[in-house]
Amino acid sequence: MTRSVLTLTALFALAAASLAQTNAEGFITYTQNNSLFTYDITLHNTGTTNIGTLWYAWVPGQDYLPVPPSSTSSPSGWTFTQTTSLGFGTGLRWTAPGALEIAPGDTMSGFEFTTTTTPAELAGLSIFGAHPPVGTSFVYEHAFSGLNSSGGFTSIVINPVPEPATFAALGLGAFCLVRRRRRG
């Protein structure tokens, strides 16, 4: 009887672990000062596990940000590391100790960097192979310490969103088009 209970407990633990999922959504807002753009990534944990690493503009072995940042900042307690693969791009990695990981359902911003890379370039395709989007990124369940030791992970694409003035201009343009059609 005890062996049956232990076997059932082990099976339930395996089933629960297989249901755990690392997943996220992200977007970037930005401000412009002359030729410099300061970007702020906001990450929303849509999975069932904590998130302890955000690695922006990166897949294993490839870094996609065309121009390295001139400055960066991190959410409180998070650590920043810049990566470069073969001198063709830059990846931006933020990691957190366990107590500061992003819990399921939570949102965090403050992953910031400043560069001359334009929003159009960030929203574009990289120079590598099949040209994945520059914003291709990975989130890991824990602070990154190696591909097989950081828990669950997933790949997402994080693209910049227009600043509020751009939204206002787009809205005004749409309003004018609708009004013109109604008159004509």
Disulfide bonds with the S-S distance in Angstrom:
none
